[in-house]
């Protein structure tokens, strides 16, 4: 599994500021309870009465709530729901993304790399990861994969994540889901990252929960079940080639987080 090491850039928040509460037990039974204002993400909760605090503690015990950490390298959100941070070329974080991109796209020129900070979506993604890790009995469920897109989709993806409703706009040979490529050169094709009027192209390096996967097929709207005795026990994603995947398809939008946006040209 490919992972990016923790970095310290823009890490000006206290330890207490880097945690938000999530409930793993309620993931499949009710909507995710997200903080109502960005203030909750930065430790600015108002003091509550002893009675109110007691009710909150009791609820936490019943749901066995866990803490979801915001990445240490994130900048202060400053009351914004979504923050797009341009990385500097001397940052290790920039170089890590650059290296992964250039492994198969050395002929392209990177214009900039931006970090997408969306605390609410990050929390939801991490809850899904906790659930999948528990279900599969391991933590090897996440990969860093590429997704090419157009300029007109950037704001939507930054705010709402990837949307499988657009499946079929391009080739959908392995199912009607959201496609991610193992190598950047696949997503760099003009079919997926169509140049804008200025010749700029766009690609995300995303965290994707591929989990346990199988071969996909045209027309499916969800992963197949693992066995005939339990139709609810589904694979987590599908792929083009199980022994040697070059792409993955997910059917649950929360299984991917658009972590970095790469703007590049030919």
Buried (B, 14 or more C-beta within 10 A) or exposed (E): EEEBEEBEBBBEBEEEBBBBBBBBEBBEEEEBBBBEEBEBBBBEEEEEEEEEEEEEEEEEEEBEBBEBBBBBBBBBBEEEBBBBBEBEEEBBBBEBBBEBBEEBBEEBEBBBBBBBBBBBBBBBBBBBBBBBBEEBEEEEBBBBBBBBBBBEBBEEBBBEBBEBEBBEEEEBEBBBBBBBBBBBBBBBEEEBBBBEEEEBBBBBBBBBBBBBBBBBEEEBEEBBBBEEEEEEEBBBBBBBEEEEBEBBBBBBBBBBBBBBBBBBEE
